[in-house]
Amino acid sequence: MAAAMELRCWGGDWGLPSVHTDSLIVLAYAKFCGANVTVSPIDWTWKTITASVPELFCGDSTVQEPAQILNFMRKQRLNADYELTARQGADTMAYIALLEEKLRPALLHTFWVDAENYANLTRPWFASRSPFPLNFLVPCRHANIALSRILLTKGEAPLHRISEMEGKIYSDAKECLNLLSYRLGAAKYFFGNSPTSLDAFVFGFLAPLEKANLPSSPLLSHLRQLENLTGFCDNILAAFFSSDRPCPPPPVQETVDANLQKLTQLVNKESNLIEKMDDNLRSSSPQHKPYRAEPKAGLSGANSSTPA
């Protein structure tokens, strides 16, 4: 029996178990091979700035990056590709390389570089899932990483030439989508009747693009014309993730991060200070002084006590 695993990743929205492409790849593959994986979203924690997701924990092992995580699962006898021939295995590697080279730069540009999408969708979403003050830092950090990765993938510099690369980026992405659509054809999955690692990668790349409410995306318009690819994503969601939607908020952690605990203690101290100041104000205010009956002339001392 395979050991229990914990996957640290971004949480879900838009009808998806995760909005993060690499996290979605691992989640899909885990479903395909029946892995016992406990999902731990990093949303609303300090790990939004410190963690590298997706990150898989299994015993004493820690694995990052989708390709490495999938290889680790195969070593645990969790192999969704066991029925593939050598030719199909080679095709899988070729198509995954195509996705990384042609489609990923366009997705990064769509979500993180396109000004309208970033301002109205991407930045608000990631800011809302990060604790203060990381909500100001996390989106900017991811946007800078995305821009650097685009330039590294395309081999273009300096940074101000990104606008000159947009046409090429989206042209390559549309060509990649056309090739995927042609390869899939009318089939349910790319190889036979069971999903494989290629299906996980394609789903991880396409599902966020299809499901996100993007204000501006020529790539999304092209994807919607390829009905077999959109149907492919919908079929996987219905078959493997129907019970996971909508993704609930992560449970409250029993162990709070040190930084967050210090912040909580500081807030509590300030609250106590405010309460003490309020008590002092109340005690010094005439209208809030405790009532004491003034002794009247001619009455015994017993009548001067105040009833409870």
C-alpha positions in Angstrom: 0.0 0.0 0.0 1.4 3.4 -1.0 2.3 5.8 1.8 0.1 8.7 2.5 1.1 11.9 0.8 0.5 15.6 1.4 0.3 18.1 -1.5 0.8 21.7 -0.7 -0.7 23.9 -3.5 -2.8 26.9 -4.3 -6.5 26.5 -3.6 -9.4 26.3 -6.0 -11.9 28.7 -7.6 -13.7 29.1 -10.9 -15.0 25.5 -10.5 -11.5 24.1 -10.4 -9.7 22.3 -7.6 -6.8 24.7 -8.0 -6.3 27.8 -10.1 -2.5 27.1 -10.4 -1.5 25.3 -13.5 1.3 23.2 -12.0 -0.8 22.3 -8.9 -3.7 21.3 -11.2 -1.4 19.0 -13.1 -0.4 17.1 -10.0 -3.9 17.0 -8.6 -5.2 15.5 -11.9 -2.5 12.9 -12.1 -3.1 11.9 -8.5 -6.8 11.3 -9.3 -5.9 9.3 -12.5 -3.6 6.9 -10.6 -5.7 6.7 -7.4 -3.0 8.2 -5.1 -3.8 8.8 -1.5 -3.1 12.5 -1.4 -4.1 15.0 1.3 -4.4 18.5 -0.2 -3.2 21.4 1.9 -3.9 24.8 0.3 -1.5 27.6 1.1 -4.2 30.2 0.8 -4.5 32.7 3.6 -1.2 31.6 5.1 2.4 32.9 5.2 3.4 30.1 2.8 1.9 32.2 0.0 5.3 34.0 -0.1 7.6 31.3 1.3 6.4 28.0 -0.3 7.3 26.7 -3.7 4.2 25.0 -5.0 3.2 22.3 -5.9 5.2 20.6 -3.1 4.7 16.9 -2.2 5.5 15.5 1.2 5.7 11.7 1.7 7.5 10.4 4.8 10.9 12.0 4.8 10.8 13.0 1.1 9.9 16.4 -0.3 9.4 16.8 -4.0 8.8 19.9 -6.1 7.9 20.6 -9.8 5.2 18.5 -11.6 7.6 16.3 -13.6 9.6 15.4 -10.5 6.4 14.8 -8.5 5.0 12.5 -11.2 8.2 10.5 -11.3 8.1 10.1 -7.6 4.6 8.8 -7.7 5.6 6.3 -10.4 8.3 5.0 -8.0 5.5 4.5 -5.5 3.7 2.2 -8.0 1.3 5.0 -8.9 1.7 5.0 -12.6 -1.0 6.2 -15.0 1.2 5.5 -18.0 1.8 1.8 -17.4 -0.2 0.8 -20.5 1.6 3.2 -22.9 3.8 1.8 -25.6 7.3 3.1 -26.1 6.0 5.2 -29.0 3.3 6.7 -26.9 5.7 7.4 -24.1 7.9 9.3 -26.6 4.9 11.2 -27.9 4.0 12.1 -24.3 7.4 13.6 -23.7 7.2 15.5 -27.0 3.8 17.0 -26.3 4.7 18.0 -22.8 7.8 19.8 -24.2 5.5 21.5 -26.7 3.2 22.7 -24.0 6.2 24.2 -22.0 7.7 25.9 -25.0 4.6 27.1 -26.9 1.7 27.4 -24.5 3.1 28.3 -21.1 4.5 31.7 -22.2 1.1 32.6 -23.5 -0.6 31.6 -20.3 1.9 33.5 -18.2 1.3 36.6 -20.4 -2.4 36.2 -20.3 -2.7 36.0 -16.5 0.3 38.1 -15.3 1.5 40.5 -18.0 -1.7 41.5 -19.8 -2.6 44.7 -17.9 -6.4 44.3 -18.0 -6.4 40.7 -16.9 -3.8 41.3 -14.1 -5.6 44.4 -12.7 -9.2 42.9 -12.8 -8.6 39.2 -12.2 -5.2 37.8 -11.3 -4.0 40.4 -8.9 -7.3 40.7 -6.9 -7.5 36.9 -6.6 -4.0 36.3 -5.3 -4.2 39.3 -3.0 -7.5 38.1 -1.5 -5.9 34.7 -0.8 -2.8 36.2 1.0 -2.7 37.5 4.5 -1.8 41.1 5.3 0.8 42.5 4.4 1.6 39.7 1.9 -1.4 40.7 -0.2 0.7 43.6 -1.5 3.7 41.5 -2.2 2.6 38.1 -3.5 0.9 39.3 -6.8 3.8 41.6 -7.7 6.3 38.8 -7.0 4.5 36.3 -9.2 4.1 38.9 -12.0 7.9 39.5 -12.0 8.6 35.8 -12.0 6.2 35.3 -14.9 7.7 38.1 -17.0 11.3 36.8 -16.4 10.2 33.3 -17.4 8.7 34.5 -20.6 11.8 36.3 -21.5 14.0 33.4 -20.6 11.8 30.9 -22.6 11.7 33.1 -25.7 15.3 34.3 -25.3 14.4 37.9 -25.7 15.9 40.9 -23.9 15.7 43.6 -22.6 12.4 43.7 -20.7 10.9 46.6 -22.7 10.7 44.4 -25.8 8.0 42.2 -24.3 5.4 44.2 -26.3 7.2 43.2 -29.5 7.0 39.5 -28.5 3.2 39.3 -27.9 2.3 38.5 -31.5 4.8 35.6 -31.6 3.8 34.3 -28.2 0.1 34.0 -29.1 0.8 32.7 -32.5 2.8 29.9 -31.1 0.2 29.2 -28.5 -2.6 29.0 -31.0 -0.5 26.6 -33.2 0.0 24.4 -30.1 -3.7 24.4 -29.4 -4.4 23.3 -33.0 -1.9 20.5 -32.7 -3.5 19.3 -29.5 -7.0 19.4 -30.9 -5.9 17.5 -34.0 -4.1 14.8 -31.8 -7.1 14.4 -29.5 -9.7 14.2 -32.3 -13.0 12.7 -31.2 -11.3 10.6 -28.5 -12.0 11.1 -24.8 -8.3 11.0 -23.8 -5.1 11.3 -25.7 -4.2 7.6 -25.4 -6.9 5.0 -25.2 -9.8 5.0 -22.7 -7.8 5.9 -19.6 -6.2 9.3 -18.8 -2.4 9.5 -18.6 0.2 12.0 -17.6 -0.3 13.9 -20.9 -3.9 14.3 -20.1 -2.9 15.7 -16.7 -0.6 18.2 -18.3 -3.0 19.3 -21.0 -5.8 19.7 -18.4 -3.6 21.7 -16.1 -2.7 24.1 -18.9 -6.1 24.5 -20.5 -8.6 24.4 -17.6 -7.6 27.7 -15.9 -7.7 29.4 -19.3 -11.2 28.0 -20.0 -12.7 28.6 -16.6 -11.3 31.9 -15.5 -13.5 35.0 -16.2 -10.8 36.8 -18.2 -11.7 40.3 -19.3 -9.3 40.1 -22.3 -7.9 37.0 -24.0 -7.5 36.3 -27.7 -6.1 32.8 -26.7 -9.4 32.0 -24.8 -11.4 33.0 -27.9 -9.3 30.6 -30.0 -9.7 27.8 -27.4 -13.4 28.1 -27.4 -13.4 27.4 -31.1 -11.8 24.0 -30.4 -14.8 22.3 -28.9 -13.0 18.9 -28.4 -10.5 20.6 -26.1 -13.0 22.4 -24.0 -15.1 19.2 -23.8 -11.9 17.3 -22.7 -11.5 19.7 -19.7 -15.2 19.5 -18.8 -15.1 15.6 -18.9 -12.2 15.4 -16.6 -13.8 17.8 -14.1 -17.0 15.8 -14.2 -15.3 12.4 -13.9 -12.7 13.2 -11.3 -13.4 16.4 -9.5 -17.2 16.7 -9.3 -17.1 16.0 -5.5 -14.4 18.6 -5.0 -16.3 21.6 -6.3 -16.6 24.2 -5.1 -13.3 24.0 -3.2 -14.0 24.8 0.5 -11.7 27.1 2.4 -8.8 25.4 4.1 -9.3 24.3 7.7 -8.0 26.4 10.5 -4.5 25.3 11.3 -3.7 24.2 14.8 -0.1 25.3 14.5 0.2 28.9 13.5 3.2 30.2 11.8 5.6 32.1 14.1 5.2 35.4 12.2 1.5 35.2 12.2 1.5 34.2 15.9 3.6 37.3 16.8 1.2 39.5 14.8 -1.7 38.0 16.7 0.0 38.6 20.0 0.6 42.2 19.1 -3.0 42.7 18.1 -4.1 41.2 21.4 -1.9 43.5 23.4 -3.2 46.5 21.6 -6.8 45.3 22.2 -6.0 44.9 26.0 -4.5 48.3 26.1 -7.6 49.8 24.4 -9.8 48.0 26.9 -7.8 49.4 29.9 -8.0 52.9 28.4 -11.7 52.5 28.0 -12.1 51.3 31.6 -10.1 54.3 32.8 -12.3 56.7 30.9 -15.4 55.1 32.2 -14.2 55.2 35.8 -13.2 58.9 35.5 -16.4 59.9 33.8 -19.1 61.3 36.2 -21.9 59.5 34.5 -20.2 56.2 34.8 -19.1 56.4 38.5 -20.4 53.6 40.7 -23.5 54.7 42.7 -23.1 55.3 46.4 -25.9 56.5 48.5 -25.0 59.6 50.5 -25.8 59.3 54.2 -28.7 61.5 55.2 -28.8 63.4 58.5 -30.7 61.6 61.2 -30.4 58.1 59.5 -28.5 55.2 61.1 -25.2 54.1 59.6 -26.9 50.9 58.4 -29.0 52.8 55.9 -25.9 54.3 54.2 -24.9 51.0 52.6 -25.5 50.4 48.9 -27.5 47.3 47.9 -25.8 44.9 45.6 
